[in-house]
Amino acid sequence: MKIKPIRGTHDLFGKEIKKFNKVVSEVKDNARKFGFNELITPIFESSELFKKPLGEQSDVVLKEMYTFKDRNEDEITLRPEYTTPMIRAAISNGLLNNLPAKFFGTGQMFRRERPQKGRYRQFNQINFENFGSDDFFADIEIINLANKILKNILPHRKITLHLNTLGSRENLKNYKNTLTKYFNDHKNLLSADSINKINSNPLRILDSKNIEDKKIIEKCPKLIELISKSDLNSYEEIKNCLVGLNISIYEDPNLVRGLDYYCHTVFEFKTDEIGTQDTLIGGGRYDGLIKTLGGKNIPGVGWAGGIERIMLLMKDIVSNEQNIHLAIQDPTYKKHALEIYDFLVKNNFAVYWNYKYNLKKSLSLASEEKAQYIIIVGEKEKTNNNFSLKNLISGEQKIVDLNNILDHIK
């Protein structure tokens, strides 16, 4: 019986694992520079952690969560996102006593969506969260951090920052009521999917890709018209500061994000190079969420990014690691070969042997793997207690021993 991977999952190996590790390395390096501490949470939590914060009527809760009961009849959910588990961990472990508390993490998330390019049911995500500051500098900082990570990983790709403000939660509540009335007045022109969202989640209609929906959306009331002057002034300051950091902005009045906990600043880094799944990083401010989950009444801002989507835009990574092959011509020379093998590993070189006592095959494999050197261990080398070192780029071959081999390997 041939067992295949579950639909919507994938294995990482070869070129892809190199890309994955590059992303994680870049994330950790920037986290250090910006003062964020790593936080790892379990991949499953109590289902209640997600239901109310994400929105009882959101697509994530209604359609996408992997939820099950364990043997004690407790309802468990595989984490569909990372913000609420991070908040839960910060509350559970008393990490909110010294503010701001800044955390990041990378890990696996689970959503039962239709698999397509850049979208998996089990996927890897980056999260950065800043708990405890309502200063708009925190918004700027976390957007700047996202921009630097993407620029460093994808220096030649066109990526655009989409930005919007939702205003306060009260503004947002009033706007939802206004949208509900507007869409109900035009429901005969909307798609069936959008009609189902009118009374439960009208903001999600603004994300519709349906052509007929878009015509109605273009004429709908704008949230900006309900936002207070002070909130608009803060939004202007954020925009000015981002421009000052040479970050180009596309103001997107229909950008609302997919989860119920957002307010004020929302943003997405988008590309037009990977099809419909065009958001690489998205996030915003979620003041009030920490209190909802049983913590202090403190603000928060953060973002999440899909590692697999970022990897779609990455070039193959050529390793600069020194790759040295061994060619052992007879089993009786293994002990002598082990000396050079152990010596090179201790000096941080990557060494490979194919377990075949055939010089021709070893040379062929070393060439295929683009190794720079091959070390030959034959009868003459065993007798004279030395080794033959061949440079596979220049073709030059020398006799070396443990005392001088490092002088010949660049």
Secondary structure, DSSP 8 states (H G I E B T S, - for coil): ------TT-----HHHHHHHHHHHHHHHHHHHHHT-EE----SEEETHHHHHHH-TTSHIIIII--EEE-TT--EEEE-S-SHHHHHHHHHHTTTTSSSSEEEEEEEEEE-----BTTB-SEEEEEEEEEES--SHHHHHHHHHHHHHHHHHH-TTS--EEEEEE---HHHHHHHHHHHHHHHHHTGGGS-HHHHTTTTT-GGGGGG---HHHHHHHHTS--GGGGS-HHHHHHHHHHHHHHHHTT--EEE-TT---SSTT-EEEEEEEE-SSSTT--EEEEEEE-TTHHHHTTS-S--EEEEEEEHHHHHHT-------S-EEEEEE-SGGGHHHHHHHHHHHHHTT-EEE--S---HHHHHHHHHHTT-SEEEEE-HHHHHHT-EEEEETTT--EEEE-TTTHHHH--
